[in-house]
């Protein structure tokens, strides 16, 4: 496997570990819990889109998907295909 794939696996594991810790220790709807969930789902989108050949694996895609949510992720996918 390439270095980037190991890095994304590490980040996904870190995100899952953080979500587990937050679910056990934090309030259910705290902003920290919501941001961790957003980052996790942005990584899931980025990996899925990269496997389908829609977008590449980079920090800008991850940041945009995490900050803008699912509408932003859809916009990134549409812009990548155009």
N, CA, C and O atoms as CSV, one atom per row, in Angstrom:
chain,resi,resn,atom,element,x,y,z
A,1,UNK,N,N,0.840,-1.181,0.000
A,1,UNK,CA,C,0.000,0.000,0.000
A,1,UNK,C,C,0.880,1.237,0.000
A,1,UNK,O,O,2.015,1.218,0.476
A,2,UNK,N,N,0.332,2.303,-0.541
A,2,UNK,CA,C,1.078,3.542,-0.602
A,2,UNK,C,C,1.007,4.286,0.727
A,2,UNK,O,O,0.177,3.990,1.587
A,3,UNK,N,N,1.890,5.245,0.865
A,3,UNK,CA,C,1.974,6.018,2.105
A,3,UNK,C,C,0.657,6.756,2.400
A,3,UNK,O,O,0.225,6.832,3.550
A,4,UNK,N,N,0.030,7.294,1.352
A,4,UNK,CA,C,-1.205,8.039,1.540
A,4,UNK,C,C,-2.338,7.141,2.037
A,4,UNK,O,O,-3.171,7.571,2.835
A,5,UNK,N,N,-2.365,5.905,1.567
A,5,UNK,CA,C,-3.397,4.980,2.024
A,5,UNK,C,C,-3.220,4.632,3.495
A,5,UNK,O,O,-4.198,4.539,4.238
A,6,UNK,N,N,-1.969,4.439,3.917
A,6,UNK,CA,C,-1.730,4.182,5.334
A,6,UNK,C,C,-2.112,5.393,6.175
A,6,UNK,O,O,-2.651,5.251,7.273
A,7,UNK,N,N,-1.831,6.580,5.654
A,7,UNK,CA,C,-2.166,7.797,6.379
A,7,UNK,C,C,-3.675,7.953,6.528
A,7,UNK,O,O,-4.154,8.328,7.597
A,8,UNK,N,N,-4.422,7.670,5.476
A,8,UNK,CA,C,-5.871,7.805,5.564
A,8,UNK,C,C,-6.452,6.746,6.495
A,8,UNK,O,O,-7.431,7.010,7.193
A,9,UNK,N,N,-5.858,5.542,6.513
A,9,UNK,CA,C,-6.300,4.526,7.471
A,9,UNK,C,C,-6.019,4.964,8.900
A,9,UNK,O,O,-6.838,4.747,9.793
A,10,UNK,N,N,-4.865,5.580,9.115
A,10,UNK,CA,C,-4.527,6.098,10.435
A,10,UNK,C,C,-5.496,7.197,10.854
A,10,UNK,O,O,-5.962,7.216,11.993
A,11,UNK,N,N,-5.799,8.110,9.940
A,11,UNK,CA,C,-6.734,9.187,10.256
A,11,UNK,C,C,-8.137,8.659,10.524
A,11,UNK,O,O,-8.830,9.163,11.408
A,12,UNK,N,N,-8.559,7.655,9.776
A,12,UNK,CA,C,-9.872,7.058,10.005
A,12,UNK,C,C,-9.921,6.373,11.368
A,12,UNK,O,O,-10.898,6.515,12.103
A,13,UNK,N,N,-8.874,5.636,11.703
A,13,UNK,CA,C,-8.808,5.004,13.024
A,13,UNK,C,C,-8.781,6.029,14.141
A,13,UNK,O,O,-9.414,5.841,15.180
A,14,UNK,N,N,-8.055,7.106,13.930
A,14,UNK,CA,C,-8.018,8.178,14.920
A,14,UNK,C,C,-9.391,8.808,15.085
A,14,UNK,O,O,-9.820,9.092,16.204
A,15,UNK,N,N,-10.072,9.024,13.979
A,15,UNK,CA,C,-11.420,9.588,14.045
A,15,UNK,C,C,-12.394,8.672,14.772
A,15,UNK,O,O,-13.207,9.133,15.574
A,16,UNK,N,N,-12.312,7.376,14.490
A,16,UNK,CA,C,-13.180,6.429,15.191
A,16,UNK,C,C,-12.866,6.376,16.683
A,16,UNK,O,O,-13.768,6.312,17.518
A,17,UNK,N,N,-11.574,6.403,17.006
A,17,UNK,CA,C,-11.181,6.418,18.417
A,17,UNK,C,C,-11.658,7.670,19.134
A,17,UNK,O,O,-12.128,7.604,20.271
A,18,UNK,N,N,-11.536,8.812,18.467
A,18,UNK,CA,C,-12.023,10.056,19.065
A,18,UNK,C,C,-13.531,10.032,19.242
A,18,UNK,O,O,-14.049,10.482,20.264
A,19,UNK,N,N,-14.242,9.505,18.243
A,19,UNK,CA,C,-15.698,9.421,18.376
A,19,UNK,C,C,-16.095,8.503,19.522
A,19,UNK,O,O,-17.073,8.776,20.218
A,20,UNK,N,N,-15.355,7.423,19.728
A,20,UNK,CA,C,-15.631,6.533,20.852
A,20,UNK,C,C,-15.402,7.244,22.174
A,20,UNK,O,O,-16.226,7.157,23.085
A,21,UNK,N,N,-14.273,7.954,22.278
A,21,UNK,CA,C,-13.984,8.693,23.516
A,21,UNK,C,C,-15.034,9.755,23.784
A,21,UNK,O,O,-15.483,9.910,24.919
A,22,UNK,N,N,-15.432,10.491,22.749
A,22,UNK,CA,C,-16.421,11.543,22.936
A,22,UNK,C,C,-17.779,10.966,23.293
A,22,UNK,O,O,-18.516,11.551,24.087
A,23,UNK,N,N,-18.113,9.829,22.714
A,23,UNK,CA,C,-19.410,9.242,23.026
A,23,UNK,C,C,-19.462,8.741,24.471
A,23,UNK,O,O,-20.534,8.682,25.073
A,24,UNK,N,N,-18.315,8.387,25.015
A,24,UNK,CA,C,-18.294,7.923,26.396
A,24,UNK,C,C,-18.145,9.061,27.403
A,24,UNK,O,O,-18.634,8.954,28.528
A,25,UNK,N,N,-17.474,10.154,27.013
A,25,UNK,CA,C,-17.151,11.208,27.967
A,25,UNK,C,C,-17.875,12.531,27.755
A,25,UNK,O,O,-18.093,13.265,28.719
A,26,UNK,N,N,-18.251,12.857,26.529
A,26,UNK,CA,C,-18.785,14.183,26.238
A,26,UNK,C,C,-20.312,14.180,26.248
A,26,UNK,O,O,-20.952,13.128,26.231
A,27,UNK,N,N,-20.869,15.379,26.277
A,27,UNK,CA,C,-22.317,15.517,26.142
A,27,UNK,C,C,-22.708,15.101,24.732
A,27,UNK,O,O,-21.921,15.274,23.802
A,28,UNK,N,N,-23.888,14.565,24.557
A,28,UNK,CA,C,-24.266,14.013,23.251
A,28,UNK,C,C,-24.248,15.018,22.102
A,28,UNK,O,O,-23.855,14.647,20.997
A,29,UNK,N,N,-24.647,16.250,22.303
A,29,UNK,CA,C,-24.718,17.211,21.201
A,29,UNK,C,C,-23.741,18.361,21.370
A,29,UNK,O,O,-24.045,19.487,20.977
A,30,UNK,N,N,-22.582,18.104,21.943
A,30,UNK,CA,C,-21.592,19.169,22.087
A,30,UNK,C,C,-20.967,19.477,20.726
A,30,UNK,O,O,-21.013,18.654,19.812
A,31,UNK,N,N,-20.391,20.655,20.605
A,31,UNK,CA,C,-19.803,21.048,19.320
A,31,UNK,C,C,-18.598,20.178,18.977
A,31,UNK,O,O,-18.349,19.904,17.803
A,32,UNK,N,N,-17.851,19.744,19.982
A,32,UNK,CA,C,-16.705,18.879,19.736
A,32,UNK,C,C,-17.130,17.541,19.142
A,32,UNK,O,O,-16.479,17.021,18.236
A,33,UNK,N,N,-18.215,16.993,19.651
A,33,UNK,CA,C,-18.734,15.738,19.126
A,33,UNK,C,C,-19.230,15.911,17.698
A,33,UNK,O,O,-18.985,15.054,16.850
A,34,UNK,N,N,-19.918,17.003,17.425
A,34,UNK,CA,C,-20.417,17.235,16.067
A,34,UNK,C,C,-19.283,17.433,15.076
A,34,UNK,O,O,-19.358,16.927,13.957
A,35,UNK,N,N,-18.228,18.160,15.458
A,35,UNK,CA,C,-17.103,18.376,14.545
A,35,UNK,C,C,-16.334,17.080,14.290
A,35,UNK,O,O,-15.863,16.845,13.177
A,36,UNK,N,N,-16.211,16.261,15.293
A,36,UNK,CA,C,-15.549,14.977,15.094
A,36,UNK,C,C,-16.345,14.116,14.118
A,36,UNK,O,O,-15.768,13.454,13.255
A,37,UNK,N,N,-17.652,14.127,14.255
A,37,UNK,CA,C,-18.498,13.398,13.315
A,37,UNK,C,C,-18.396,13.943,11.903
A,37,UNK,O,O,-18.365,13.179,10.938
A,38,UNK,N,N,-18.344,15.274,11.778
A,38,UNK,CA,C,-18.203,15.883,10.458
A,38,UNK,C,C,-16.890,15.485,9.794
A,38,UNK,O,O,-16.859,15.170,8.605
A,39,UNK,N,N,-15.826,15.501,10.552
A,39,UNK,CA,C,-14.521,15.137,9.998
A,39,UNK,C,C,-14.507,13.666,9.596
A,39,UNK,O,O,-13.965,13.312,8.549
A,40,UNK,N,N,-15.098,12.814,10.420
A,40,UNK,CA,C,-15.163,11.391,10.089
A,40,UNK,C,C,-15.925,11.173,8.789
A,40,UNK,O,O,-15.450,10.443,7.918
A,41,UNK,N,N,-17.091,11.787,8.637
A,41,UNK,CA,C,-17.876,11.588,7.431
A,41,UNK,C,C,-17.218,12.232,6.224
A,41,UNK,O,O,-17.410,11.766,5.101
A,42,UNK,N,N,-16.443,13.299,6.429
A,42,UNK,CA,C,-15.687,13.891,5.323
A,42,UNK,C,C,-14.617,12.914,4.838
A,42,UNK,O,O,-14.382,12.799,3.635
A,43,UNK,N,N,-13.970,12.212,5.769
A,43,UNK,CA,C,-12.976,11.205,5.386
A,43,UNK,C,C,-13.645,10.056,4.635
A,43,UNK,O,O,-13.105,9.554,3.649
A,44,UNK,N,N,-14.817,9.644,5.105
A,44,UNK,CA,C,-15.546,8.577,4.419
A,44,UNK,C,C,-15.906,9.011,3.005
A,44,UNK,O,O,-15.749,8.235,2.062
A,45,UNK,N,N,-16.390,10.251,2.844
A,45,UNK,CA,C,-16.709,10.759,1.504
A,45,UNK,C,C,-15.469,10.793,0.634
A,45,UNK,O,O,-15.499,10.353,-0.516
A,46,UNK,N,N,-14.376,11.316,1.180
A,46,UNK,CA,C,-13.162,11.462,0.397
A,46,UNK,C,C,-12.631,10.103,-0.067
A,46,UNK,O,O,-12.206,9.965,-1.214
A,47,UNK,N,N,-12.652,9.121,0.798
A,47,UNK,CA,C,-12.199,7.783,0.421
A,47,UNK,C,C,-13.107,7.161,-0.635
A,47,UNK,O,O,-12.629,6.576,-1.607
A,48,UNK,N,N,-14.411,7.291,-0.440
A,48,UNK,CA,C,-15.346,6.743,-1.419
A,48,UNK,C,C,-15.218,7.413,-2.773
A,48,UNK,O,O,-15.237,6.746,-3.807
A,49,UNK,N,N,-15.086,8.742,-2.769
A,49,UNK,CA,C,-14.943,9.475,-4.027
A,49,UNK,C,C,-13.618,9.149,-4.701
A,49,UNK,O,O,-13.552,9.074,-5.928
A,50,UNK,N,N,-12.565,8.953,-3.917
A,50,UNK,CA,C,-11.270,8.595,-4.499
A,50,UNK,C,C,-11.319,7.191,-5.095
A,50,UNK,O,O,-10.728,6.948,-6.147
A,51,UNK,N,N,-12.012,6.270,-4.441
A,51,UNK,CA,C,-12.132,4.913,-4.985
A,51,UNK,C,C,-12.933,4.897,-6.281
A,51,UNK,O,O,-12.665,4.088,-7.168
A,52,UNK,N,N,-13.914,5.788,-6.391
A,52,UNK,CA,C,-14.713,5.869,-7.609
A,52,UNK,C,C,-14.062,6.725,-8.690
A,52,UNK,O,O,-14.548,6.782,-9.820
A,53,UNK,N,N,-12.966,7.389,-8.343
A,53,UNK,CA,C,-12.261,8.219,-9.304
A,53,UNK,C,C,-12.869,9.598,-9.491
A,53,UNK,O,O,-12.592,10.261,-10.490
A,54,UNK,N,N,-13.687,10.041,-8.555
A,54,UNK,CA,C,-14.342,11.342,-8.675
A,54,UNK,C,C,-13.409,12.462,-8.228
A,54,UNK,O,O,-13.215,13.435,-8.957
A,55,UNK,N,N,-12.838,12.335,-7.049
A,55,UNK,CA,C,-11.926,13.349,-6.522
A,55,UNK,C,C,-10.639,12.679,-6.071
A,55,UNK,O,O,-10.554,11.454,-5.986
A,56,UNK,N,N,-9.658,13.489,-5.789
A,56,UNK,CA,C,-8.400,12.968,-5.279
A,56,UNK,C,C,-8.368,13.008,-3.761
A,56,UNK,O,O,-9.245,13.578,-3.111
A,57,UNK,N,N,-7.343,12.393,-3.221
A,57,UNK,CA,C,-7.147,12.411,-1.770
A,57,UNK,C,C,-6.214,13.571,-1.442
A,57,UNK,O,O,-5.012,13.499,-1.696
A,58,UNK,N,N,-6.767,14.629,-0.881
A,58,UNK,CA,C,-5.929,15.732,-0.458
A,58,UNK,C,C,-6.586,16.471,0.703
A,58,UNK,O,O,-7.754,16.253,1.023
A,59,UNK,N,N,-5.823,17.328,1.307
A,59,UNK,CA,C,-6.295,18.053,2.479
A,59,UNK,C,C,-7.394,19.047,2.137
A,59,UNK,O,O,-8.280,19.288,2.956
A,60,UNK,N,N,-7.354,19.630,0.940
A,60,UNK,CA,C,-8.371,20.611,0.546
A,60,UNK,C,C,-9.737,19.955,0.408
A,60,UNK,O,O,-10.743,20.528,0.826
A,61,UNK,N,N,-9.782,18.776,-0.165
A,61,UNK,CA,C,-11.049,18.062,-0.292
A,61,UNK,C,C,-11.605,17.714,1.077
A,61,UNK,O,O,-12.800,17.866,1.333
A,62,UNK,N,N,-10.733,17.249,1.949
A,62,UNK,CA,C,-11.157,16.905,3.304
A,62,UNK,C,C,-11.658,18.137,4.043
A,62,UNK,O,O,-12.708,18.080,4.683
A,63,UNK,N,N,-10.941,19.235,3.970
A,63,UNK,CA,C,-11.341,20.452,4.678
A,63,UNK,C,C,-12.658,20.997,4.139
A,63,UNK,O,O,-13.530,21.394,4.912
A,64,UNK,N,N,-12.806,21.018,2.824
A,64,UNK,CA,C,-14.039,21.535,2.237
A,64,UNK,C,C,-15.234,20.659,2.596
A,64,UNK,O,O,-16.304,21.175,2.917
A,65,UNK,N,N,-15.065,19.353,2.545
A,65,UNK,CA,C,-16.166,18.449,2.891
A,65,UNK,C,C,-16.512,18.546,4.372
A,65,UNK,O,O,-17.684,18.457,4.738
A,66,UNK,N,N,-15.511,18.726,5.225
A,66,UNK,CA,C,-15.782,18.839,6.658
A,66,UNK,C,C,-16.443,20.169,6.998
A,66,UNK,O,O,-17.346,20.215,7.833
A,67,UNK,N,N,-16.009,21.236,6.369
A,67,UNK,CA,C,-16.557,22.552,6.688
A,67,UNK,C,C,-17.932,22.783,6.070
A,67,UNK,O,O,-18.791,23.406,6.693
A,68,UNK,N,N,-18.149,22.293,4.862
A,68,UNK,CA,C,-19.395,22.567,4.157
A,68,UNK,C,C,-20.437,21.466,4.308
A,68,UNK,O,O,-21.603,21.671,3.970
A,69,UNK,N,N,-20.039,20.314,4.804
A,69,UNK,CA,C,-20.984,19.218,4.985
A,69,UNK,C,C,-21.303,18.509,3.675
A,69,UNK,O,O,-20.542,18.594,2.712
A,70,UNK,N,N,-22.443,17.803,3.648
A,70,UNK,CA,C,-22.810,17.030,2.468
A,70,UNK,C,C,-23.078,17.895,1.245
A,70,UNK,O,O,-22.734,17.478,0.139
A,71,UNK,N,N,-23.679,19.088,1.382
A,71,UNK,CA,C,-23.823,19.928,0.176
A,71,UNK,C,C,-22.467,20.328,-0.413
A,71,UNK,O,O,-22.303,20.369,-1.632
A,72,UNK,N,N,-21.523,20.614,0.438
A,72,UNK,CA,C,-20.173,20.947,-0.042
A,72,UNK,C,C,-19.498,19.765,-0.679
A,72,UNK,O,O,-18.797,19.914,-1.680
A,73,UNK,N,N,-19.695,18.592,-0.117
A,73,UNK,CA,C,-19.107,17.383,-0.704
A,73,UNK,C,C,-19.707,17.112,-2.079
A,73,UNK,O,O,-19.000,16.715,-3.006
A,74,UNK,N,N,-21.005,17.326,-2.204
A,74,UNK,CA,C,-21.639,17.163,-3.513
A,74,UNK,C,C,-21.123,18.180,-4.519
A,74,UNK,O,O,-20.907,17.852,-5.685
A,75,UNK,N,N,-20.926,19.415,-4.068
A,75,UNK,CA,C,-20.390,20.454,-4.961
A,75,UNK,C,C,-18.970,20.111,-5.399
A,75,UNK,O,O,-18.610,20.338,-6.554
A,76,UNK,N,N,-18.160,19.566,-4.492
A,76,UNK,CA,C,-16.801,19.161,-4.845
A,76,UNK,C,C,-16.845,18.065,-5.904
A,76,UNK,O,O,-16.076,18.093,-6.865
A,77,UNK,N,N,-17.746,17.103,-5.728
A,77,UNK,CA,C,-17.857,16.011,-6.700
A,77,UNK,C,C,-18.297,16.539,-8.068
A,77,UNK,O,O,-17.765,16.118,-9.095
A,78,UNK,N,N,-19.257,17.449,-8.082
A,78,UNK,CA,C,-19.727,17.996,-9.356
A,78,UNK,C,C,-18.620,18.804,-10.024
A,78,UNK,O,O,-18.412,18.679,-11.231
A,79,UNK,N,N,-17.907,19.631,-9.259
A,79,UNK,CA,C,-16.832,20.419,-9.832
A,79,UNK,C,C,-15.691,19.549,-10.344
A,79,UNK,O,O,-15.027,19.905,-11.318
A,80,UNK,N,N,-15.464,18.433,-9.707
A,80,UNK,CA,C,-14.401,17.533,-10.148
A,80,UNK,C,C,-14.761,16.843,-11.460
A,80,UNK,O,O,-13.879,16.539,-12.262
A,81,UNK,N,N,-16.031,16.599,-11.680
A,81,UNK,CA,C,-16.460,15.920,-12.892
A,81,UNK,C,C,-16.566,16.852,-14.090
A,81,UNK,O,O,-16.547,16.405,-15.237
A,82,UNK,N,N,-16.677,18.149,-13.818
A,82,UNK,CA,C,-16.831,19.120,-14.924
A,82,UNK,C,C,-15.507,19.461,-15.525
A,82,UNK,O,O,-15.440,20.257,-16.461
